[in-house]
Amino acid sequence: MQFSADKKARIMIVDDHPVVREGMAMLINNEPDMHACCEADQIEQALKANRSCPHDIAIVDMTLDGFSGLEVMRKLQLEFPDLPVLMLSMHAESVYAEPALKAGARGYLMKQTATVELLRAIRLILCGELYVSDKMRTRLLKKSMGNAGNDSSINSLSPSELEVLHLIGIGLGTSEIAEKTARSVKTVESHKANIKKKLDLDNANLLSAFAINFVSLGQL
């Protein structure tokens, strides 16, 4: 779909930092073919905003008010499967970009990236394309050709397992994770068991230590 000054792309910004939202909105509203028409700081507010004003794209922070971006993605996809989402994150794309795309995101952009790249990502997604950095695109291409090399075992985790690992890393227990992700305690325990097996962690203490370290390094 083509957008112009007469028909601007409607963009929703979902981030729990007001300064980040305002900065992105100013950048977007300076473009002749875009309009940041809604802002939200938590997932329920974003869902409500899109019900009343359907958007052409949503820009969503990877970590939102205690939710991992994958959980936010899951909620958006469940209610609005046709809404393109650009994940914006401070977390390493080498860990989270591929799972985010698998979860339904149309792009993944690091917050440290230049503002001009944010506009490029938005326009590519609005044109029906996927957006990842050139470095990540090369990585995915090599992987598809069977030349990924010795990727970390973290890449073997499913989106749901990565989400649980993130929530463990920010200090949530099994029951809290189950409540936050709307899953049963049994399902969360199953995810934890799979994570330990895939990462070769012998017990829950090692799993917690690994998750906390990963989050503290900004990788989850």
Buried (B, 14 or more C-beta within 10 A) or exposed (E): EEBEEEEBBBBBBBBBEEEBBBBBBEBBBEBEBBBBBBBBBBBEBBBEBBEEEEBBBBBBBBBBBBBBBBBBBBBBBEEBEEBBBBBBBEBBBBBBBBBBBEBBBBBBBBBEBEEEEBBBBBBBBBEEEBBBBEEBEEBBEEBEEEEEEEEEEBBEBBBBBBBBBBBBBBEBEBEBBBEBBEBEEEBBBBBBEBBBEBBEBEEEEEBBBBBBEBBEEEBB
